[in-house]
Amino acid sequence: MYRLVTCPETAHLELIEYDETPLGMLIRECSRFRPACAVTCGRTCAARLDQATRARAVTEDTVDDP
């Protein structure tokens, strides 16, 4: 899957390719790096996106419960 994200390290908009796994998001490529598959950062963007996904899931579960 692909997604545009704001890089937490540079504050620039970057295109990432990622996989969703049961343990969270796995960043495969990022437009910040050349070649794109040579990602050398801490992948903070994945952690932030995982947190947002979990927060939405908790909110949806809470709203659905009577």
PQR file of N, CA, C, O and H, with PARSE charges and radii, in Angstrom:
ATOM      1  N   MET A   1       0.839  -1.169   0.000 -0.4000 1.5000
ATOM      2  CA  MET A   1       0.000   0.000   0.000 -0.0000 2.0000
ATOM      3  C   MET A   1       0.890   1.240   0.000  0.5500 1.7000
ATOM      4  O   MET A   1       2.041   1.205   0.434 -0.5500 1.4000
ATOM      5  N   TYR A   2       0.328   2.322  -0.493 -0.4000 1.5000
ATOM      6  CA  TYR A   2       1.040   3.593  -0.543 -0.0000 2.0000
ATOM      7  C   TYR A   2       0.272   4.645   0.242  0.5500 1.7000
ATOM      8  O   TYR A   2      -0.951   4.589   0.371 -0.5500 1.4000
ATOM      9  H   TYR A   2      -0.607   2.351  -0.845  0.4000 1.0000
ATOM     10  N   ARG A   3       1.033   5.613   0.765 -0.4000 1.5000
ATOM     11  CA  ARG A   3       0.393   6.688   1.524 -0.0000 2.0000
ATOM     12  C   ARG A   3       1.327   7.892   1.561  0.5500 1.7000
ATOM     13  O   ARG A   3       2.545   7.736   1.654 -0.5500 1.4000
ATOM     14  H   ARG A   3       2.026   5.659   0.660  0.4000 1.0000
ATOM     15  N   LEU A   4       0.757   9.091   1.489 -0.4000 1.5000
ATOM     16  CA  LEU A   4       1.520  10.313   1.691 -0.0000 2.0000
ATOM     17  C   LEU A   4       1.494  10.654   3.171  0.5500 1.7000
ATOM     18  O   LEU A   4       0.429  10.686   3.788 -0.5500 1.4000
ATOM     19  H   LEU A   4      -0.232   9.218   1.413  0.4000 1.0000
ATOM     20  N   VAL A   5       2.659  10.906   3.737 -0.4000 1.5000
ATOM     21  CA  VAL A   5       2.762  11.250   5.157 -0.0000 2.0000
ATOM     22  C   VAL A   5       3.723  12.425   5.323  0.5500 1.7000
ATOM     23  O   VAL A   5       4.587  12.664   4.480 -0.5500 1.4000
ATOM     24  H   VAL A   5       3.524  10.880   3.236  0.4000 1.0000
ATOM     25  N   THR A   6       3.555  13.142   6.411 -0.4000 1.5000
ATOM     26  CA  THR A   6       4.517  14.184   6.765 -0.0000 2.0000
ATOM     27  C   THR A   6       5.597  13.542   7.613  0.5500 1.7000
ATOM     28  O   THR A   6       5.316  12.976   8.670 -0.5500 1.4000
ATOM     29  H   THR A   6       2.852  12.948   7.096  0.4000 1.0000
ATOM     30  N   CYS A   7       6.822  13.632   7.152 -0.4000 1.5000
ATOM     31  CA  CYS A   7       7.948  13.030   7.869 -0.0000 2.0000
ATOM     32  C   CYS A   7       8.144  13.766   9.192  0.5500 1.7000
ATOM     33  O   CYS A   7       8.288  14.988   9.192 -0.5500 1.4000
ATOM     34  H   CYS A   7       7.051  14.091   6.293  0.4000 1.0000
ATOM     35  N   PRO A   8       8.154  13.052  10.320 -0.5600 1.5000
ATOM     36  CA  PRO A   8       8.339  13.711  11.614  0.2800 2.0000
ATOM     37  C   PRO A   8       9.753  14.282  11.796  0.5500 1.7000
ATOM     38  O   PRO A   8       9.968  15.149  12.643 -0.5500 1.4000
ATOM     39  N   GLU A   9      10.713  13.796  11.001 -0.4000 1.5000
ATOM     40  CA  GLU A   9      12.089  14.276  11.141 -0.0000 2.0000
ATOM     41  C   GLU A   9      12.366  15.514  10.296  0.5500 1.7000
ATOM     42  O   GLU A   9      13.127  16.388  10.712 -0.5500 1.4000
ATOM     43  H   GLU A   9      10.538  13.091  10.313  0.4000 1.0000
ATOM     44  N   THR A  10      11.751  15.600   9.101 -0.4000 1.5000
ATOM     45  CA  THR A  10      12.041  16.720   8.197 -0.0000 2.0000
ATOM     46  C   THR A  10      10.856  17.651   7.992  0.5500 1.7000
ATOM     47  O   THR A  10      11.032  18.766   7.500 -0.5500 1.4000
ATOM     48  H   THR A  10      11.133  14.890   8.763  0.4000 1.0000
ATOM     49  N   ALA A  11       9.662  17.222   8.357 -0.4000 1.5000
ATOM     50  CA  ALA A  11       8.413  17.962   8.157 -0.0000 2.0000
ATOM     51  C   ALA A  11       8.072  18.121   6.680  0.5500 1.7000
ATOM     52  O   ALA A  11       7.296  19.006   6.319 -0.5500 1.4000
ATOM     53  H   ALA A  11       9.520  16.316   8.757  0.4000 1.0000
ATOM     54  N   HIS A  12       8.642  17.271   5.815 -0.4000 1.5000
ATOM     55  CA  HIS A  12       8.322  17.271   4.399 -0.0000 2.0000
ATOM     56  C   HIS A  12       7.326  16.160   4.093  0.5500 1.7000
ATOM     57  O   HIS A  12       7.277  15.141   4.783 -0.5500 1.4000
ATOM     58  H   HIS A  12       9.272  16.552   6.108  0.4000 1.0000
ATOM     59  N   LEU A  13       6.544  16.371   3.060 -0.4000 1.5000
ATOM     60  CA  LEU A  13       5.599  15.357   2.620 -0.0000 2.0000
ATOM     61  C   LEU A  13       6.360  14.274   1.859  0.5500 1.7000
ATOM     62  O   LEU A  13       7.099  14.577   0.922 -0.5500 1.4000
ATOM     63  H   LEU A  13       6.584  17.199   2.499  0.4000 1.0000
ATOM     64  N   GLU A  14       6.183  13.023   2.252 -0.4000 1.5000
ATOM     65  CA  GLU A  14       6.888  11.894   1.630 -0.0000 2.0000
ATOM     66  C   GLU A  14       5.887  10.815   1.252  0.5500 1.7000
ATOM     67  O   GLU A  14       4.853  10.658   1.901 -0.5500 1.4000
ATOM     68  H   GLU A  14       5.583  12.777   3.013  0.4000 1.0000
ATOM     69  N   LEU A  15       6.199  10.078   0.204 -0.4000 1.5000
ATOM     70  CA  LEU A  15       5.404   8.932  -0.216 -0.0000 2.0000
ATOM     71  C   LEU A  15       6.050   7.682   0.350  0.5500 1.7000
ATOM     72  O   LEU A  15       7.230   7.420   0.115 -0.5500 1.4000
ATOM     73  H   LEU A  15       7.039  10.205  -0.324  0.4000 1.0000
ATOM     74  N   ILE A  16       5.269   6.911   1.099 -0.4000 1.5000
ATOM     75  CA  ILE A  16       5.797   5.660   1.651 -0.0000 2.0000
ATOM     76  C   ILE A  16       5.047   4.484   1.047  0.5500 1.7000
ATOM     77  O   ILE A  16       3.870   4.584   0.701 -0.5500 1.4000
ATOM     78  H   ILE A  16       4.311   7.124   1.290  0.4000 1.0000
ATOM     79  N   GLU A  17       5.753   3.375   0.931 -0.4000 1.5000
ATOM     80  CA  GLU A  17       5.128   2.095   0.602 -0.0000 2.0000
ATOM     81  C   GLU A  17       5.225   1.272   1.873  0.5500 1.7000
ATOM     82  O   GLU A  17       6.290   1.180   2.482 -0.5500 1.4000
ATOM     83  H   GLU A  17       6.710   3.294   1.212  0.4000 1.0000
ATOM     84  N   TYR A  18       4.120   0.679   2.267 -0.4000 1.5000
ATOM     85  CA  TYR A  18       4.112  -0.045   3.533 -0.0000 2.0000
ATOM     86  C   TYR A  18       3.239  -1.285   3.454  0.5500 1.7000
ATOM     87  O   TYR A  18       2.408  -1.431   2.557 -0.5500 1.4000
ATOM     88  H   TYR A  18       3.254   0.753   1.772  0.4000 1.0000
ATOM     89  N   ASP A  19       3.448  -2.170   4.411 -0.4000 1.5000
ATOM     90  CA  ASP A  19       2.624  -3.362   4.589 -0.0000 2.0000
ATOM     91  C   ASP A  19       1.994  -3.290   5.965  0.5500 1.7000
ATOM     92  O   ASP A  19       2.639  -2.879   6.930 -0.5500 1.4000
ATOM     93  H   ASP A  19       4.123  -2.052   5.140  0.4000 1.0000
ATOM     94  N   GLU A  20       0.737  -3.687   6.058 -0.4000 1.5000
ATOM     95  CA  GLU A  20       0.076  -3.824   7.358 -0.0000 2.0000
ATOM     96  C   GLU A  20       0.338  -5.230   7.863  0.5500 1.7000
ATOM     97  O   GLU A  20       0.107  -6.200   7.142 -0.5500 1.4000
ATOM     98  H   GLU A  20       0.213  -4.021   5.274  0.4000 1.0000
ATOM     99  N   THR A  21       0.815  -5.350   9.086 -0.4000 1.5000
ATOM    100  CA  THR A  21       1.043  -6.654   9.705 -0.0000 2.0000
ATOM    101  C   THR A  21       0.266  -6.703  11.016  0.5500 1.7000
ATOM    102  O   THR A  21      -0.169  -5.661  11.507 -0.5500 1.4000
ATOM    103  H   THR A  21       1.002  -4.562   9.671  0.4000 1.0000
ATOM    104  N   PRO A  22       0.083  -7.885  11.593 -0.5600 1.5000
ATOM    105  CA  PRO A  22      -0.605  -7.965  12.887  0.2800 2.0000
ATOM    106  C   PRO A  22       0.106  -7.172  13.994  0.5500 1.7000
ATOM    107  O   PRO A  22      -0.519  -6.767  14.974 -0.5500 1.4000
ATOM    108  N   LEU A  23       1.397  -6.958  13.831 -0.4000 1.5000
ATOM    109  CA  LEU A  23       2.158  -6.226  14.848 -0.0000 2.0000
ATOM    110  C   LEU A  23       2.268  -4.741  14.549  0.5500 1.7000
ATOM    111  O   LEU A  23       2.815  -3.989  15.356 -0.5500 1.4000
ATOM    112  H   LEU A  23       1.905  -7.287  13.035  0.4000 1.0000
ATOM    113  N   GLY A  24       1.755  -4.304  13.400 -0.4000 1.5000
ATOM    114  CA  GLY A  24       1.809  -2.889  13.051 -0.0000 2.0000
ATOM    115  C   GLY A  24       2.283  -2.678  11.631  0.5500 1.7000
ATOM    116  O   GLY A  24       2.372  -3.619  10.842 -0.5500 1.4000
ATOM    117  H   GLY A  24       1.311  -4.915  12.745  0.4000 1.0000
ATOM    118  N   MET A  25       2.582  -1.440  11.319 -0.4000 1.5000
ATOM    119  CA  MET A  25       2.966  -1.043   9.974 -0.0000 2.0000
ATOM    120  C   MET A  25       4.449  -1.303   9.731  0.5500 1.7000
ATOM    121  O   MET A  25       5.284  -1.046  10.598 -0.5500 1.4000
ATOM    122  H   MET A  25       2.509  -0.676  11.960  0.4000 1.0000
ATOM    123  N   LEU A  26       4.768  -1.816   8.537 -0.4000 1.5000
ATOM    124  CA  LEU A  26       6.145  -2.054   8.135 -0.0000 2.0000
ATOM    125  C   LEU A  26       6.434  -1.173   6.926  0.5500 1.7000
ATOM    126  O   LEU A  26       5.842  -1.364   5.864 -0.5500 1.4000
ATOM    127  H   LEU A  26       4.090  -2.024   7.832  0.4000 1.0000
ATOM    128  N   ILE A  27       7.342  -0.209   7.079 -0.4000 1.5000
ATOM    129  CA  ILE A  27       7.705   0.695   5.991 -0.0000 2.0000
ATOM    130  C   ILE A  27       8.680  -0.035   5.075  0.5500 1.7000
ATOM    131  O   ILE A  27       9.740  -0.484   5.510 -0.5500 1.4000
ATOM    132  H   ILE A  27       7.824  -0.054   7.941  0.4000 1.0000
ATOM    133  N   ARG A  28       8.304  -0.150   3.786 -0.4000 1.5000
ATOM    134  CA  ARG A  28       9.162  -0.811   2.800 -0.0000 2.0000
ATOM    135  C   ARG A  28      10.012   0.199   2.028  0.5500 1.7000
ATOM    136  O   ARG A  28      11.191  -0.045   1.770 -0.5500 1.4000
ATOM    137  H   ARG A  28       7.443   0.215   3.432  0.4000 1.0000
ATOM    138  N   GLU A  29       9.412   1.334   1.662 -0.4000 1.5000
ATOM    139  CA  GLU A  29      10.114   2.351   0.891 -0.0000 2.0000
ATOM    140  C   GLU A  29       9.632   3.732   1.301  0.5500 1.7000
ATOM    141  O   GLU A  29       8.504   3.903   1.764 -0.5500 1.4000
ATOM    142  H   GLU A  29       8.455   1.533   1.871  0.4000 1.0000
ATOM    143  N   CYS A  30      10.515   4.722   1.120 -0.4000 1.5000
ATOM    144  CA  CYS A  30      10.178   6.107   1.426 -0.0000 2.0000
ATOM    145  C   CYS A  30      10.846   7.005   0.396  0.5500 1.7000
ATOM    146  O   CYS A  30      12.017   6.814   0.065 -0.5500 1.4000
ATOM    147  H   CYS A  30      11.431   4.583   0.744  0.4000 1.0000
ATOM    148  N   SER A  31      10.102   7.985  -0.112 -0.4000 1.5000
ATOM    149  CA  SER A  31      10.633   8.875  -1.139 -0.0000 2.0000
ATOM    150  C   SER A  31      11.752   9.785  -0.627  0.5500 1.7000
ATOM    151  O   SER A  31      12.422  10.436  -1.427 -0.5500 1.4000
ATOM    152  H   SER A  31       9.152   8.140   0.156  0.4000 1.0000
ATOM    153  N   ARG A  32      11.961   9.841   0.661 -0.4000 1.5000
ATOM    154  CA  ARG A  32      13.035  10.663   1.234 -0.0000 2.0000
ATOM    155  C   ARG A  32      14.415  10.080   0.934  0.5500 1.7000
ATOM    156  O   ARG A  32      15.403  10.814   0.884 -0.5500 1.4000
ATOM    157  H   ARG A  32      11.416   9.312   1.311  0.4000 1.0000
ATOM    158  N   PHE A  33      14.484   8.770   0.735 -0.4000 1.5000
ATOM    159  CA  PHE A  33      15.760   8.079   0.590 -0.0000 2.0000
ATOM    160  C   PHE A  33      16.006   7.649  -0.851  0.5500 1.7000
ATOM    161  O   PHE A  33      15.062   7.389  -1.597 -0.5500 1.4000
ATOM    162  H   PHE A  33      13.682   8.174   0.776  0.4000 1.0000
ATOM    163  N   ARG A  34      17.281   7.575  -1.239 -0.4000 1.5000
ATOM    164  CA  ARG A  34      17.688   7.083  -2.552 -0.0000 2.0000
ATOM    165  C   ARG A  34      18.687   5.970  -2.369  0.5500 1.7000
ATOM    166  O   ARG A  34      19.741   6.223  -1.786 -0.5500 1.4000
ATOM    167  H   ARG A  34      18.047   7.786  -0.632  0.4000 1.0000
ATOM    168  N   PRO A  35      18.442   4.779  -2.813 -0.5600 1.5000
ATOM    169  CA  PRO A  35      17.171   4.304  -3.345  0.2800 2.0000
ATOM    170  C   PRO A  35      16.108   4.278  -2.251  0.5500 1.7000
ATOM    171  O   PRO A  35      16.418   4.245  -1.060 -0.5500 1.4000
ATOM    172  N   ALA A  36      14.871   4.294  -2.676 -0.4000 1.5000
ATOM    173  CA  ALA A  36      13.745   4.411  -1.738 -0.0000 2.0000
ATOM    174  C   ALA A  36      13.691   3.266  -0.732  0.5500 1.7000
ATOM    175  O   ALA A  36      13.133   3.422   0.354 -0.5500 1.4000
ATOM    176  H   ALA A  36      14.619   4.321  -3.643  0.4000 1.0000
ATOM    177  N   CYS A  37      14.266   2.123  -1.083 -0.4000 1.5000
ATOM    178  CA  CYS A  37      14.226   0.973  -0.171 -0.0000 2.0000
ATOM    179  C   CYS A  37      15.324   1.042   0.893  0.5500 1.7000
ATOM    180  O   CYS A  37      15.365   0.191   1.781 -0.5500 1.4000
ATOM    181  H   CYS A  37      14.720   1.997  -1.965  0.4000 1.0000
ATOM    182  N   ALA A  38      16.206   2.028   0.821 -0.4000 1.5000
ATOM    183  CA  ALA A  38      17.302   2.170   1.784 -0.0000 2.0000
ATOM    184  C   ALA A  38      16.896   3.084   2.938  0.5500 1.7000
ATOM    185  O   ALA A  38      17.563   4.081   3.211 -0.5500 1.4000
ATOM    186  H   ALA A  38      16.172   2.719   0.099  0.4000 1.0000
ATOM    187  N   VAL A  39      15.824   2.748   3.599 -0.4000 1.5000
ATOM    188  CA  VAL A  39      15.304   3.558   4.707 -0.0000 2.0000
ATOM    189  C   VAL A  39      16.254   3.421   5.896  0.5500 1.7000
ATOM    190  O   VAL A  39      16.484   2.319   6.395 -0.5500 1.4000
ATOM    191  H   VAL A  39      15.282   1.938   3.378  0.4000 1.0000
ATOM    192  N   THR A  40      16.803   4.556   6.344 -0.4000 1.5000
ATOM    193  CA  THR A  40      17.780   4.518   7.438 -0.0000 2.0000
ATOM    194  C   THR A  40      17.341   5.303   8.668  0.5500 1.7000
ATOM    195  O   THR A  40      18.139   5.510   9.583 -0.5500 1.4000
ATOM    196  H   THR A  40      16.615   5.451   5.939  0.4000 1.0000
ATOM    197  N   CYS A  41      16.095   5.738   8.704 -0.4000 1.5000
ATOM    198  CA  CYS A  41      15.609   6.496   9.861 -0.0000 2.0000
ATOM    199  C   CYS A  41      14.988   5.539  10.885  0.5500 1.7000
ATOM    200  O   CYS A  41      14.983   4.324  10.688 -0.5500 1.4000
ATOM    201  H   CYS A  41      15.447   5.569   7.961  0.4000 1.0000
ATOM    202  N   GLY A  42      14.478   6.090  11.956 -0.4000 1.5000
ATOM    203  CA  GLY A  42      13.859   5.289  13.004 -0.0000 2.0000
ATOM    204  C   GLY A  42      12.418   4.900  12.723  0.5500 1.7000
ATOM    205  O   GLY A  42      11.782   4.238  13.544 -0.5500 1.4000
ATOM    206  H   GLY A  42      14.482   7.077  12.117  0.4000 1.0000
ATOM    207  N   ARG A  43      11.891   5.310  11.557 -0.4000 1.5000
ATOM    208  CA  ARG A  43      10.525   4.996  11.129 -0.0000 2.0000
ATOM    209  C   ARG A  43       9.486   5.486  12.134  0.5500 1.7000
ATOM    210  O   ARG A  43       8.514   4.791  12.431 -0.5500 1.4000
ATOM    211  H   ARG A  43      12.407   5.848  10.890  0.4000 1.0000
ATOM    212  N   THR A  44       9.706   6.685  12.647 -0.4000 1.5000
ATOM    213  CA  THR A  44       8.788   7.295  13.595 -0.0000 2.0000
ATOM    214  C   THR A  44       7.409   7.487  12.987  0.5500 1.7000
ATOM    215  O   THR A  44       6.403   7.431  13.695 -0.5500 1.4000
ATOM    216  H   THR A  44      10.496   7.250  12.406  0.4000 1.0000
ATOM    217  N   CYS A  45       7.355   7.714  11.674 -0.4000 1.5000
ATOM    218  CA  CYS A  45       6.057   7.902  11.004 -0.0000 2.0000
ATOM    219  C   CYS A  45       5.192   6.654  11.156  0.5500 1.7000
ATOM    220  O   CYS A  45       3.981   6.763  11.345 -0.5500 1.4000
ATOM    221  H   CYS A  45       8.172   7.759  11.099  0.4000 1.0000
ATOM    222  N   ALA A  46       5.796   5.474  11.077 -0.4000 1.5000
ATOM    223  CA  ALA A  46       5.033   4.230  11.230 -0.0000 2.0000
ATOM    224  C   ALA A  46       4.467   4.121  12.640  0.5500 1.7000
ATOM    225  O   ALA A  46       3.320   3.710  12.818 -0.5500 1.4000
ATOM    226  H   ALA A  46       6.780   5.385  10.923  0.4000 1.0000
ATOM    227  N   ALA A  47       5.250   4.480  13.628 -0.4000 1.5000
ATOM    228  CA  ALA A  47       4.775   4.426  15.013 -0.0000 2.0000
ATOM    229  C   ALA A  47       3.598   5.370  15.214  0.5500 1.7000
ATOM    230  O   ALA A  47       2.625   5.014  15.879 -0.5500 1.4000
ATOM    231  H   ALA A  47       6.181   4.813  13.483  0.4000 1.0000
ATOM    232  N   ARG A  48       3.675   6.570  14.647 -0.4000 1.5000
ATOM    233  CA  ARG A  48       2.573   7.531  14.783 -0.0000 2.0000
ATOM    234  C   ARG A  48       1.313   7.031  14.082  0.5500 1.7000
ATOM    235  O   ARG A  48       0.212   7.156  14.618 -0.5500 1.4000
ATOM    236  H   ARG A  48       4.465   6.860  14.107  0.4000 1.0000
ATOM    237  N   LEU A  49       1.474   6.464  12.881 -0.4000 1.5000
ATOM    238  CA  LEU A  49       0.315   5.940  12.160 -0.0000 2.0000
ATOM    239  C   LEU A  49      -0.291   4.742  12.891  0.5500 1.7000
ATOM    240  O   LEU A  49      -1.512   4.594  12.925 -0.5500 1.4000
ATOM    241  H   LEU A  49       2.369   6.363  12.446  0.4000 1.0000
ATOM    242  N   ASP A  50       0.549   3.890  13.474 -0.4000 1.5000
ATOM    243  CA  ASP A  50       0.042   2.759  14.259 -0.0000 2.0000
ATOM    244  C   ASP A  50      -0.761   3.252  15.464  0.5500 1.7000
ATOM    245  O   ASP A  50      -1.821   2.704  15.769 -0.5500 1.4000
ATOM    246  H   ASP A  50       1.541   4.010  13.446  0.4000 1.0000
ATOM    247  N   GLN A  51      -0.263   4.283  16.150 -0.4000 1.5000
ATOM    248  CA  GLN A  51      -0.970   4.834  17.303 -0.0000 2.0000
ATOM    249  C   GLN A  51      -2.325   5.398  16.889  0.5500 1.7000
ATOM    250  O   GLN A  51      -3.322   5.198  17.583 -0.5500 1.4000
ATOM    251  H   GLN A  51       0.598   4.728  15.902  0.4000 1.0000
ATOM    252  N   ALA A  52      -2.361   6.098  15.768 -0.4000 1.5000
ATOM    253  CA  ALA A  52      -3.620   6.666  15.289 -0.0000 2.0000
ATOM    254  C   ALA A  52      -4.613   5.568  14.920  0.5500 1.7000
ATOM    255  O   ALA A  52      -5.806   5.691  15.195 -0.5500 1.4000
ATOM    256  H   ALA A  52      -1.551   6.260  15.204  0.4000 1.0000
ATOM    257  N   THR A  53      -4.130   4.508  14.305 -0.4000 1.5000
ATOM    258  CA  THR A  53      -4.993   3.387  13.933 -0.0000 2.0000
ATOM    259  C   THR A  53      -5.574   2.720  15.180  0.5500 1.7000
ATOM    260  O   THR A  53      -6.763   2.406  15.229 -0.5500 1.4000
ATOM    261  H   THR A  53      -3.160   4.408  14.082  0.4000 1.0000
ATOM    262  N   ARG A  54      -4.723   2.508  16.187 -0.4000 1.5000
ATOM    263  CA  ARG A  54      -5.206   1.897  17.436 -0.0000 2.0000
ATOM    264  C   ARG A  54      -6.204   2.797  18.144  0.5500 1.7000
ATOM    265  O   ARG A  54      -7.196   2.312  18.689 -0.5500 1.4000
ATOM    266  H   ARG A  54      -3.757   2.763  16.147  0.4000 1.0000
ATOM    267  N   ALA A  55      -5.958   4.093  18.145 -0.4000 1.5000
ATOM    268  CA  ALA A  55      -6.874   5.039  18.799 -0.0000 2.0000
ATOM    269  C   ALA A  55      -8.234   5.027  18.108  0.5500 1.7000
ATOM    270  O   ALA A  55      -9.266   5.066  18.779 -0.5500 1.4000
ATOM    271  H   ALA A  55      -5.152   4.487  17.702  0.4000 1.0000
ATOM    272  N   ARG A  56      -8.251   4.973  16.777 -0.4000 1.5000
ATOM    273  CA  ARG A  56      -9.520   4.894  16.048 -0.0000 2.0000
ATOM    274  C   ARG A  56     -10.249   3.597  16.371  0.5500 1.7000
ATOM    275  O   ARG A  56     -11.470   3.598  16.527 -0.5500 1.4000
ATOM    276  H   ARG A  56      -7.414   4.941  16.232  0.4000 1.0000
ATOM    277  N   ALA A  57      -9.521   2.496  16.474 -0.4000 1.5000
ATOM    278  CA  ALA A  57     -10.143   1.206  16.774 -0.0000 2.0000
ATOM    279  C   ALA A  57     -10.784   1.229  18.161  0.5500 1.7000
ATOM    280  O   ALA A  57     -11.886   0.710  18.340 -0.5500 1.4000
ATOM    281  H   ALA A  57      -8.529   2.495  16.347  0.4000 1.0000
ATOM    282  N   VAL A  58     -10.112   1.817  19.131 -0.4000 1.5000
ATOM    283  CA  VAL A  58     -10.657   1.903  20.489 -0.0000 2.0000
ATOM    284  C   VAL A  58     -11.892   2.789  20.484  0.5500 1.7000
ATOM    285  O   VAL A  58     -12.892   2.458  21.122 -0.5500 1.4000
ATOM    286  H   VAL A  58      -9.217   2.238  18.986  0.4000 1.0000
ATOM    287  N   THR A  59     -11.838   3.910  19.775 -0.4000 1.5000
ATOM    288  CA  THR A  59     -12.986   4.818  19.702 -0.0000 2.0000
ATOM    289  C   THR A  59     -14.170   4.139  19.042  0.5500 1.7000
ATOM    290  O   THR A  59     -15.297   4.263  19.522 -0.5500 1.4000
ATOM    291  H   THR A  59     -11.026   4.179  19.256  0.4000 1.0000
ATOM    292  N   GLU A  60     -13.937   3.422  17.951 -0.4000 1.5000
ATOM    293  CA  GLU A  60     -15.010   2.730  17.263 -0.0000 2.0000
ATOM    294  C   GLU A  60     -15.627   1.634  18.139  0.5500 1.7000
ATOM    295  O   GLU A  60     -16.844   1.447  18.141 -0.5500 1.4000
ATOM    296  H   GLU A  60     -13.022   3.321  17.562  0.4000 1.0000
ATOM    297  N   ASP A  61     -14.778   0.908  18.884 -0.4000 1.5000
ATOM    298  CA  ASP A  61     -15.281  -0.120  19.796 -0.0000 2.0000
ATOM    299  C   ASP A  61     -16.117   0.507  20.896  0.5500 1.7000
ATOM    300  O   ASP A  61     -17.151  -0.047  21.270 -0.5500 1.4000
ATOM    301  H   ASP A  61     -13.790   1.060  18.882  0.4000 1.0000
ATOM    302  N   THR A  62     -15.697   1.644  21.423 -0.4000 1.5000
ATOM    303  CA  THR A  62     -16.420   2.314  22.495 -0.0000 2.0000
ATOM    304  C   THR A  62     -17.764   2.833  21.992  0.5500 1.7000
ATOM    305  O   THR A  62     -18.771   2.727  22.691 -0.5500 1.4000
ATOM    306  H   THR A  62     -14.857   2.094  21.119  0.4000 1.0000
ATOM    307  N   VAL A  63     -17.783   3.385  20.799 -0.4000 1.5000
ATOM    308  CA  VAL A  63     -19.017   3.927  20.236 -0.0000 2.0000
ATOM    309  C   VAL A  63     -20.006   2.811  19.921  0.5500 1.7000
ATOM    310  O   VAL A  63     -21.213   2.999  20.075 -0.5500 1.4000
ATOM    311  H   VAL A  63     -16.965   3.472  20.231  0.4000 1.0000
ATOM    312  N   ASP A  64     -19.514   1.650  19.482 -0.4000 1.5000
ATOM    313  CA  ASP A  64     -20.386   0.547  19.114 -0.0000 2.0000
ATOM    314  C   ASP A  64     -21.005  -0.149  20.317  0.5500 1.7000
ATOM    315  O   ASP A  64     -22.075  -0.748  20.198 -0.5500 1.4000
ATOM    316  H   ASP A  64     -18.534   1.497  19.357  0.4000 1.0000
ATOM    317  N   ASP A  65     -20.353  -0.082  21.471 -0.4000 1.5000
ATOM    318  CA  ASP A  65     -20.884  -0.762  22.662 -0.0000 2.0000
ATOM    319  C   ASP A  65     -22.114  -0.019  23.186  0.5500 1.7000
ATOM    320  O   ASP A  65     -22.112   1.210  23.253 -0.5500 1.4000
ATOM    321  H   ASP A  65     -19.484   0.404  21.567  0.4000 1.0000
ATOM    322  N   PRO A  66     -23.170  -0.763  23.561 -0.5600 1.5000
ATOM    323  CA  PRO A  66     -24.393  -0.105  24.091  0.2800 2.0000
ATOM    324  C   PRO A  66     -24.217   0.385  25.508  0.5500 1.7000
ATOM    325  O   PRO A  66     -25.145   0.952  26.084 -0.5500 1.4000
TER
END
